[in-house]
Amino acid sequence: WTLRVVDAGVTPESIKAAWDKAVQDKPDAVIASGFSRSIFEPELAQLKTLNIPVIDMTTADPPGNGLTAVFDYGPDYLASGQRLADYAISQVGTNVNAVMVTSSAFANLGFVGQGFQQELQSKCPSCKVDSFQVPATSIGADLPTRIASYFTAHPAVNLAYIGYDDMVLGVPAAMSSAGISGKVKLVTIDNEPATQAYMKNGQGLVASDGFPGPEIMWREVDFLIRTFNNESTAPDTAHNLPVWLLTGANVPST
């Protein structure tokens, strides 16, 4: 097997260009992640015409109409939001005053936010939850300052769901600079060494709904093997990926 990686960036133009490249290369299969099919609909239609299987993941779009399979999509993200809301209530009780920091560039985060808000208001009608939309271009740039500024301007907020792990990077330091360390508990989805350290060291981030990335990747490869061999792919697409709520108490050492 030969793997070719195309960096799609984060803008609609760069994402579309990456899919154009996929069509031009005519590979045996395409694996993608994260962005709405509305950005690359024409290219997806071309790949379907060429009978090239397309696997997507971490998106709001369900399988079908050009997407041969999708791993970790809408229902999975709703469940993530519900778990984070339940954890928030377990930590703060009925005094939750929350904000959801998401970006419209990632439609799947809207599902997490929907699950978080619905579960919170269902289990705790007196709890408050607001929304704060940020541009995707702020991720890896001034996002920590934006978030800290929001917290400063809304001192009643005591818990924040922040999109996904990359969006949390730098937030504890920004909160420290703003003099508000420890005033807002943070929860997110996915994890990486830096966010694991935040949880272990008590730096604002109290929980993350773990991302079953390794399991998804193995299933994607197995899905393609089965597809090329004309075998059933049902074992791969079964809706039974593992879930794991990570906290400072159970973050692994590696």
Salt bridges, closest charged atoms under 4 A:
ASP25 OD2 - ARG4 NH1 2.96
ASP25 OD1 - LYS21 NZ 3.35
GLU41 OE2 - ARG37 NH2 2.68
GLU43 OE2 - LYS16 NZ 2.80
ASP76 OD1 - HIS239 NE2 3.46
ASP86 OD1 - LYS123 NZ 3.35
GLU119 OE2 - LYS123 NZ 2.71
ASP142 OD1 - ARG146 NE 3.16
ASP209 OD1 - ARG83 NE 2.79
ASP222 OD2 - ARG226 NE 2.69
ASP236 OD2 - ARG226 NE 3.57
